[in-house]
C-alpha cells in the first residue's frame, strides 16, 4: 500500500502492482473464488490509489500546472468510469458471462489512464514542483491510501474538501466489512 519515495514514484509503483494483478487475472483459465480474490485485490488497490490522487495529486495539478483544472477534471472523469466498472464487477458473479468483458473494459480503461498519467501528467508535475514538494505529496498520498475506502463508491464526492472529509469514514466502514468477510486477505 505504501512504498516510499516522492508522489510520482509512489503512484508509479501502484501502477506496476495493478498491472501485475491484471496479468494474473489474464493468466487465469477459470473463475471461482480465486478470480474473485484477485478482482477484490485489484479493486482495493485501485480505489485507494484513486482516492489518494483525488485528494492530493489533482489539487497539486490544479495549483502547479498551467491548464491544470482541465487536466485534473479529465483524470477525475477517468476515475469515475473505472469506479463504475469496479462497482459492476463487485456485483457480478465470476462465472457470469459478463465478467470477462467487464474485466477487459476495466483493464483497458486503467491502462489508458496509466499511460496518460505517466507520459504526460507526471513529467509536467515533476517539472513544476520541487523535489521537497513531491516528497511531501508522497507522504500525504501514503497517508490517504491508508485511510481510504477499499470498495467503489461511485456516488461519493471526488474533489476537496468533501472527499477529504468523507473518505476516511467510508474507509473505516469498508475495512470493517473486509475484516469480517476476509475480503482482500488472499
N, C-alpha and C positions, 0 to 999 in steps of 0.2 A: 504494500500500500504506500509506504513512504520510502523513497530511495536515496534521498540526499542530493545535494547539488543545487544549482540555480533552478529557477522555474522551468526553463526550457529543457534542461537535462531531465528533470523530474517527469515532465509531461511526455517527453520522447521515450523514456523508459516505460511509462504506462502504455504508450502506443505499441512498443515491441511486445509487451506482455499480452495485450489483447490480440495482436497478430498471431502469437503462439497459440492462444486459446482457439482462435478461428482455424488455424491449421489442424489442431487436434480434432476439432469438430468435423472438418472436411475429411479427415482420415477415417472417421467412424463409418462403419457399414450398417449399423442398425440404430435403433432408438433406445427406448427404455430409460432406466434411471441414470445410466452413465451419461447419456446425452443431456438429460435434464440437469445433472450436476454441472456439466460443462457450460450449458447455457446460463445457469444460475451464476456461476463464477464470472462469466463474461459480463453478465448483466450488472453484477455487483461492482465490478471494476469500471465499467462504462458509466454507470450512474455516479459513482464517487468522483471520477475524473471530470465528468460534465459539470457537476455541481461546483467543484473547485475552480474550473475555468470560468464559469459564470459569475462566481463570487469575486474572483481576484484577477484572472488573466484578462478578461474582456474589459473590465473597468480600466485596467492599465493600458490596453489597446486604445480605448476611447481617449485617454488622457495624453498618451505619448506619441501616437502615430497620426499623421495627417490623414484625414478621411476615416479615422478610427471608428466613428459611430456606424458608418456604413459597413465596415468590416466586421465589427462586433455583432451587429444585427444579423448579418449573413451567417456567422458562426452559430449564433443562438438559434436561428432557424434550422440549421443543420442538426443541432442537438434536439430540437423539437421533433423532427422526423424520426431520428434514432429512438427517442424515448417512446414515441407511439409504437414503433416496431417492437421495442422491448416489452411494452405492455401487452401487445398481441401475442408475443412469444410466451409470456408468462401464463397466458390463459390457454395456450394451445398444447394439446397432448403430443408427446414426442412421436407417437405413431400416426398422428393425423397427417394426411397428405399435404396439408397447407404448411406443415413445419419446415420442410426443405426449402420451398420458395421464400418463405419469410426469413429464414436464416440467410439465404443468399442475398436477399434485398438488404438485410442488416449489414452483412459483410461488405457489400458494395458501397453502401452509404458511408460506413465508417472508413473504409479505405480511401474514398474520395475526400472525406473531411481531413483525415490524417495527412494525405498528400498535399492538400491545400495549405494546412497549417505549417507543415514542415518546409514546404517550398517557398511560401510567400510570407505568412504572418510571423513565424518565428525569426527569420532573418531581419525583418523590419523592426521587431521588438528588440532584438539583440543590438541593433544599430542605434535605436532610440534611447535605450536605458543603460545606466551604468552597471558594471558587474555587481556592485553592492545592492542596487535596486532589484536586480534579478535574483540575487541570493535571498533578500528579504521576501520577495514574492514567492520564491520556492518554499520558504518556511511557512508562509500563510497558506499556500496550496496544500502542503502536507497536513497542516492542522485542519483545514477544511475537509480534506478527504477522510480524516479520522473521525469526524463528526457527521459526515454526510449520510443521507439515506442510502439504502442498499437496494431499493426497489424503485421502479419507474413511477413517477407521479406527474404525468403529462399536464395536469391542470395547475400544478404548483407554479408560483411566480419564479421567473428565471433571471431577474435583474435586481440589483440592490435598490433599496435596503430590504425589501420584503423577503428576498431569497435568503439573505443572511440571518434574518430573524426566524424564519420558519424551518429551514433545512435541519438545524440541529435537533429540533423536536421530532421531526419526521424520521430523522436518522436514529434517534433513540428508540422510537416505536419499531422501526424496521429491524434494528439489531436485536431487540427483544423477541420479535417474531422469528427471526433467523435462529436465535439461540434455542427457542422452544422447539422449532421444527427440525433443527440440524442443517438448515439450508446454508450452503457456502462452506461446509466443513470437509469437503472431499479432498 
